[in-house]
């Protein structure tokens, strides 16, 4: 097992080329946010934008659109019940994130199936939150894409069938290989599994124990994966950054809010970008 280190982060967050444009840093589609869970999709979308994704488009319930426009004017928005738009637009994204606040009703299932039926093998698909529960509840066949799961331990239990008390590295790794995916199992010290490799996150604080933390991390993973070429290191760096920012804030705060973490992402990335060799 390897600890996620600052060396991984420093070598992943590269200095932006002078001739960059928004297309340089990836196109991300984010899908979620039923009428009861608008906050989840706002946090996921905002953390993606603040992580540096070049273009972010969010598909969500129509009732969330005005709030999203207010909180994240940098992103674009589409009603997620417009399945034709999902079908026509989805292949234009480098990364698709589905799940934050998606819900588990029949409409949510239809949206998830639409994504699964239209995603391409070259695309990266991040599956979070209630999308994981839908897969487990309906025994859905996973699409041919570059899959990344971001479950907490109960969601991982639903997806893998491994009870929380039995979620050892050995058992988790067997399940991960069957999924042929990268899996981020969120806990006090989050672990990341890919093929034969396991990484543990050294950071994390009980001050993070509040709603929206997972949505924020999922958005960060999407933003990092969209712009950095090494997908595994991008995932590891997002996991590390999420906790490192929280740890720093927790030095002076009893509770750290997800929205506070989001505000500090650009500053963290600048402080930890790869230094040019002299």
HUJO-V758575 format. One record per residue. N is the residue number from 1. RES is the residue in one letter. PSI is psi in whole degrees, 0 to 359 (none if undefined). Layout:
n=N res=RES psi=PSI
n=N res=RES psi=PSI
//
This chain:
n=1 res=X psi=140
n=2 res=X psi=138
n=3 res=X psi=135
n=4 res=X psi=125
n=5 res=X psi=165
n=6 res=X psi=334
n=7 res=X psi=318
n=8 res=X psi=313
n=9 res=X psi=312
n=10 res=X psi=329
n=11 res=X psi=349
n=12 res=X psi=314
n=13 res=X psi=89
n=14 res=X psi=157
n=15 res=X psi=136
n=16 res=X psi=132
n=17 res=X psi=150
n=18 res=X psi=330
n=19 res=X psi=28
n=20 res=X psi=157
n=21 res=X psi=176
n=22 res=X psi=331
n=23 res=X psi=341
n=24 res=X psi=331
n=25 res=X psi=20
n=26 res=X psi=149
n=27 res=X psi=127
n=28 res=X psi=134
n=29 res=X psi=130
n=30 res=X psi=131
n=31 res=X psi=123
n=32 res=X psi=190
n=33 res=X psi=76
n=34 res=X psi=178
n=35 res=X psi=338
n=36 res=X psi=349
n=37 res=X psi=44
n=38 res=X psi=327
n=39 res=X psi=324
n=40 res=X psi=315
n=41 res=X psi=330
n=42 res=X psi=313
n=43 res=X psi=319
n=44 res=X psi=317
n=45 res=X psi=317
n=46 res=X psi=320
n=47 res=X psi=328
n=48 res=X psi=313
n=49 res=X psi=314
n=50 res=X psi=342
n=51 res=X psi=352
n=52 res=X psi=9
n=53 res=X psi=138
n=54 res=X psi=315
n=55 res=X psi=127
n=56 res=X psi=127
n=57 res=X psi=128
n=58 res=X psi=129
n=59 res=X psi=121
n=60 res=X psi=175
n=61 res=X psi=141
n=62 res=X psi=328
n=63 res=X psi=342
n=64 res=X psi=351
n=65 res=X psi=317
n=66 res=X psi=320
n=67 res=X psi=319
n=68 res=X psi=317
n=69 res=X psi=324
n=70 res=X psi=315
n=71 res=X psi=330
n=72 res=X psi=72
n=73 res=X psi=346
n=74 res=X psi=343
n=75 res=X psi=169
n=76 res=X psi=156
n=77 res=X psi=143
n=78 res=X psi=141
n=79 res=X psi=130
n=80 res=X psi=353
n=81 res=X psi=352
n=82 res=X psi=80
n=83 res=X psi=329
n=84 res=X psi=323
n=85 res=X psi=320
n=86 res=X psi=313
n=87 res=X psi=318
n=88 res=X psi=335
n=89 res=X psi=337
n=90 res=X psi=327
n=91 res=X psi=355
n=92 res=X psi=358
n=93 res=X psi=142
n=94 res=X psi=326
n=95 res=X psi=137
n=96 res=X psi=130
n=97 res=X psi=124
n=98 res=X psi=137
n=99 res=X psi=324
n=100 res=X psi=113
n=101 res=X psi=20
n=102 res=X psi=327
n=103 res=X psi=175
n=104 res=X psi=21
n=105 res=X psi=183
n=106 res=X psi=324
n=107 res=X psi=318
n=108 res=X psi=320
n=109 res=X psi=319
n=110 res=X psi=318
n=111 res=X psi=315
n=112 res=X psi=316
n=113 res=X psi=323
n=114 res=X psi=317
n=115 res=X psi=312
n=116 res=X psi=323
n=117 res=X psi=347
n=118 res=X psi=349
n=119 res=X psi=150
n=120 res=X psi=156
n=121 res=X psi=333
n=122 res=X psi=348
n=123 res=X psi=153
n=124 res=X psi=127
n=125 res=X psi=115
n=126 res=X psi=125
n=127 res=X psi=121
n=128 res=X psi=161
n=129 res=X psi=230
n=130 res=X psi=341
n=131 res=X psi=324
n=132 res=X psi=317
n=133 res=X psi=320
n=134 res=X psi=318
n=135 res=X psi=314
n=136 res=X psi=316
n=137 res=X psi=330
n=138 res=X psi=9
n=139 res=X psi=47
n=140 res=X psi=143
n=141 res=X psi=129
n=142 res=X psi=146
n=143 res=X psi=165
n=144 res=X psi=95
n=145 res=X psi=173
n=146 res=X psi=99
n=147 res=X psi=138
n=148 res=X psi=122
n=149 res=X psi=143
n=150 res=X psi=63
n=151 res=X psi=150
n=152 res=X psi=177
n=153 res=X psi=325
n=154 res=X psi=321
n=155 res=X psi=323
n=156 res=X psi=324
n=157 res=X psi=316
n=158 res=X psi=318
n=159 res=X psi=317
n=160 res=X psi=338
n=161 res=X psi=5
n=162 res=X psi=118
n=163 res=X psi=152
n=164 res=X psi=317
n=165 res=X psi=340
n=166 res=X psi=10
n=167 res=X psi=66
n=168 res=X psi=165
n=169 res=X psi=320
n=170 res=X psi=313
n=171 res=X psi=318
n=172 res=X psi=318
n=173 res=X psi=323
n=174 res=X psi=316
n=175 res=X psi=321
n=176 res=X psi=318
n=177 res=X psi=325
n=178 res=X psi=327
n=179 res=X psi=339
n=180 res=X psi=56
n=181 res=X psi=168
n=182 res=X psi=133
n=183 res=X psi=127
n=184 res=X psi=105
n=185 res=X psi=108
n=186 res=X psi=130
n=187 res=X psi=194
n=188 res=X psi=314
n=189 res=X psi=93
n=190 res=X psi=143
n=191 res=X psi=146
n=192 res=X psi=129
n=193 res=X psi=133
n=194 res=X psi=121
n=195 res=X psi=238
n=196 res=X psi=2
n=197 res=X psi=144
n=198 res=X psi=132
n=199 res=X psi=145
n=200 res=X psi=141
n=201 res=X psi=122
n=202 res=X psi=342
n=203 res=X psi=181
n=204 res=X psi=142
n=205 res=X psi=147
n=206 res=X psi=345
n=207 res=X psi=344
n=208 res=X psi=356
n=209 res=X psi=75
n=210 res=X psi=157
n=211 res=X psi=142
n=212 res=X psi=350
n=213 res=X psi=316
n=214 res=X psi=322
n=215 res=X psi=319
n=216 res=X psi=316
n=217 res=X psi=317
n=218 res=X psi=318
n=219 res=X psi=322
n=220 res=X psi=316
n=221 res=X psi=316
n=222 res=X psi=314
n=223 res=X psi=318
n=224 res=X psi=314
n=225 res=X psi=326
n=226 res=X psi=327
n=227 res=X psi=344
n=228 res=X psi=137
n=229 res=X psi=327
n=230 res=X psi=105
n=231 res=X psi=315
n=232 res=X psi=312
n=233 res=X psi=330
n=234 res=X psi=317
n=235 res=X psi=312
n=236 res=X psi=319
n=237 res=X psi=322
n=238 res=X psi=317
n=239 res=X psi=315
n=240 res=X psi=313
n=241 res=X psi=317
n=242 res=X psi=313
n=243 res=X psi=322
n=244 res=X psi=319
n=245 res=X psi=316
n=246 res=X psi=318
n=247 res=X psi=318
n=248 res=X psi=316
n=249 res=X psi=326
n=250 res=X psi=347
n=251 res=X psi=333
n=252 res=X psi=6
n=253 res=X psi=140
n=254 res=X psi=324
n=255 res=X psi=138
n=256 res=X psi=125
n=257 res=X psi=148
n=258 res=X psi=321
n=259 res=X psi=331
n=260 res=X psi=320
n=261 res=X psi=315
n=262 res=X psi=315
n=263 res=X psi=334
n=264 res=X psi=359
n=265 res=X psi=310
n=266 res=X psi=322
n=267 res=X psi=317
n=268 res=X psi=316
n=269 res=X psi=320
n=270 res=X psi=318
n=271 res=X psi=337
n=272 res=X psi=14
n=273 res=X psi=156
n=274 res=X psi=128
n=275 res=X psi=136
n=276 res=X psi=130
n=277 res=X psi=136
n=278 res=X psi=none
//
